[in-house]
Amino acid sequence: QVQLVESGGGLVQAGGSLRLSCAASGSRFSINAMGWYRQAPGKQRELVAIITSGGSTNYADSVKGRFTISRDVAENTLYLQMNSLKPEDTAVYYCKAERLRIDFWGQGTQVTVSS
């Protein structure tokens, strides 16, 4: 089992920045890819960014150039630096870890961007 705890969400004005963190505990060995997803009210959960154990990254087109995903392997912590935030970025942001082909999710953290 892998436990994931997100933090860093909050209320920010458009154009502002936030940094999300996701701390992994439990069976942290053999964690492969980790990623950030988000779900806005009335919408499906969508991929924001992922990073593999080798450091390769992939981003949703809507956040490219504004968001940066990173991973501290030693500390088992995942980050998402979000700059130039827009109202449409408002959502609950979830951390996901894949270990031995099983997905584990955090409880989510709310990000609200006001116009």
C-alpha positions as CSV (number, residue, x, y, z in Angstrom):
1,Q,0.0,0.0,0.0
2,V,1.0,3.6,-0.7
3,Q,-0.4,6.5,1.2
4,L,-0.5,9.9,-0.5
5,V,-1.1,13.2,1.2
6,E,-1.5,16.4,-0.9
7,S,-1.0,19.9,0.4
8,G,-0.5,23.4,-0.9
9,G,-3.9,24.2,-2.4
10,G,-5.8,27.4,-1.7
11,L,-7.3,30.5,-3.1
12,V,-5.3,32.7,-5.5
13,Q,-6.0,35.5,-7.9
14,A,-5.6,34.9,-11.6
15,G,-2.0,35.3,-12.6
16,G,-0.8,34.0,-9.3
17,S,1.2,30.9,-8.3
18,L,0.8,27.9,-6.1
19,R,3.0,25.0,-5.3
20,L,1.3,21.6,-4.6
21,S,3.1,18.9,-2.7
22,C,2.3,15.2,-2.4
23,A,4.1,13.1,0.3
24,A,4.2,9.4,-0.2
25,S,4.5,6.9,2.6
26,G,4.0,3.2,3.2
27,S,5.4,0.9,0.5
28,R,7.3,3.5,-1.4
29,F,9.7,1.2,-3.1
30,S,9.0,0.3,-6.7
31,I,6.8,3.4,-7.3
32,N,7.0,4.0,-11.0
33,A,5.2,7.0,-12.4
34,M,3.6,9.7,-10.3
35,G,1.2,12.3,-11.5
36,W,-1.2,15.1,-10.9
37,Y,-4.8,15.0,-12.0
38,R,-7.6,17.5,-11.4
39,Q,-11.4,17.4,-11.4
40,A,-13.5,20.5,-11.8
41,P,-17.2,20.5,-10.7
42,G,-19.3,18.6,-13.2
43,K,-16.3,17.4,-15.2
44,Q,-14.3,14.2,-15.4
45,R,-11.0,13.9,-13.8
46,E,-8.2,14.8,-16.2
47,L,-4.5,14.4,-16.4
48,V,-2.4,17.5,-15.5
49,A,1.1,16.2,-15.6
50,I,3.0,13.0,-15.0
51,I,6.6,12.1,-14.2
52,T,8.3,8.7,-14.5
53,S,10.8,7.2,-12.2
54,G,13.4,8.1,-14.8
55,G,12.4,11.7,-14.8
56,S,10.5,11.9,-18.1
57,T,7.5,14.3,-18.0
58,N,4.3,14.9,-19.9
59,Y,1.8,17.7,-19.6
60,A,-1.7,18.4,-20.6
61,D,-1.7,21.0,-23.4
62,S,-3.7,23.4,-21.2
63,V,-0.9,23.7,-18.7
64,K,2.2,23.5,-20.8
65,G,4.6,26.4,-20.1
66,R,2.8,27.3,-16.9
67,F,3.0,24.2,-14.7
68,T,6.1,22.2,-13.8
69,I,6.1,18.7,-12.2
70,S,9.0,17.5,-10.2
71,R,9.9,14.7,-7.9
72,D,12.2,14.3,-4.9
73,V,12.9,10.6,-5.0
74,A,14.9,10.7,-1.7
75,E,12.0,12.4,0.1
76,N,9.3,10.5,-1.8
77,T,7.6,13.8,-2.5
78,L,5.9,15.0,-5.7
79,Y,5.5,18.7,-6.5
80,L,3.5,20.8,-9.0
81,Q,4.6,24.3,-9.5
82,M,1.7,26.3,-11.0
83,N,2.3,29.7,-12.4
84,S,0.1,32.1,-14.3
85,L,-3.0,30.5,-12.9
86,K,-6.3,31.0,-14.7
87,P,-9.9,30.7,-13.4
88,E,-10.2,27.5,-15.5
89,D,-7.5,25.9,-13.4
90,T,-10.0,25.8,-10.5
91,A,-10.4,22.2,-9.5
92,V,-9.6,19.6,-6.9
93,Y,-6.1,18.4,-7.6
94,Y,-5.2,14.7,-6.9
95,C,-1.9,13.0,-6.7
96,K,-1.5,9.5,-8.1
97,A,1.3,6.9,-7.8
98,E,1.6,3.7,-9.8
99,R,3.3,0.8,-8.0
100,L,3.4,-2.7,-9.5
101,R,0.6,-1.8,-11.9
102,I,-1.6,-0.6,-9.1
103,D,-2.8,3.0,-8.8
104,F,-2.9,4.8,-5.5
105,W,-4.7,8.2,-5.0
106,G,-4.5,11.0,-2.5
107,Q,-7.5,12.7,-1.0
108,G,-7.1,15.8,-3.1
109,T,-6.5,19.5,-2.5
110,Q,-8.7,22.3,-3.6
111,V,-7.3,25.0,-5.9
112,T,-9.5,28.0,-6.5
113,V,-8.4,30.8,-8.9
114,S,-10.4,34.0,-8.8
115,S,-10.8,36.3,-11.7
